[in-house]
């Protein structure tokens, strides 16, 4: 039985891509079928590992603010 490494398969699939192609891959994957989520996760992992602490903090803050905004808007009382 062959060992299947999803990370490596995703990296190999986009490794030869141009910047434009990478942008299209990400743009097409966002809000797409859930099957694209592992690929976006691998790409995010690469970004995260190469980001300095300041950029990581910025990404976490952006995510936190978005999640809080979504949470607050979904729990807010409806206005009539």
N, C-alpha and C positions, 0 to 999 in steps of 0.2 A: 504494500500500500504506500502510495506516494504522499509525503507530507505537504500539505497545501498551506502556504503562507499568504494570507490575504493582504497583509501590508506590502509584501514584496510584489505581489501581482498588481496591486494598485499603483505602486511606484513605477514599476516597469511600463505600465500602460500610459503614464503621462510623462515619463522621463525625457523623451525626445520632443516634447511639445514646446512650441514657441510661447512667448508671453501671451500673445493674443489667444492661442489655443487653450492655455491654462485658464485664462480669464473666461473664455466661453465654457469650458468644462465646469468651472465653479458656478457661473451664472446659470447654466442649464440645469445644474444639480440642485440648486437652492429652490425650495418649494416644489421639487419634483417628487416622483415616486420614492417611497422610503428605501428602496434598494440603493439609492445614491448616498444614503447617510453614512455607511461605513467608509466610502471613498472620501467624503468630506471630512470625516473624522481623522483619517490618515493624513490628509493634506493639512488639517489644523494641527495635528501632532508635530508635523515637520516645522510649521510656522512657530509653534510654541517652543520647541527645542532650540530654534535659532534666534528667538527673541530675547532681548535683554530684560532685566527685571522691570525696568520702567515700562516697556511695551507690554509685558505680561500683565502688569498691574492695570494698565490702560484697558487691555482686552477684558480682564475680569470685571473692572468697573463698568465697562460698556454692557457686558452680559448681565451683571447685577442690576443695573438701572433698567435695562429692557425687561428683565423678568419681574422686577418690582412694578414697573409701569403696567405690564400685562396683568399681574396679579391684582393690582389696585383697580384697574378698569373692569376686571371680571367680577370683583366683589363689591364694587361701588353700587349704591342704591340707584335704581333707575330714576331718571328725571322725567316727569310728565308735564 
